[in-house]
Amino acid sequence: MCDKVTAIVDGLKAEHADTIEIETVKVGEGDSQKEIEESDLKVHGIIAKNPAGEVVTTLEGHSYGKDKVEEIIALLSGES
């Protein structure tokens, strides 16, 4: 994730810690490039997975805000 999205997601981690696990990975760290390629993203973004590690949804880029991140959290936690 880029710094902008990381800040948004980090701000929501504690709020949703009881329902989902949120992990942020900076672009270029660890297996981030492999994850991006395997998720069919053209650039960085959010890769949302279920507990089995399967991709549920992706969100490309960083031109979105907290509302969109909360939509993904709701999807993963079964609230949508």
Summary of the structure (lengths in Angstrom):
residues: 80
radius of gyration: 11.8
end to end distance: 23.5
largest distance: 31.7
contacts: 184
relative contact order: 0.20
helix: 40%
strand: 14%
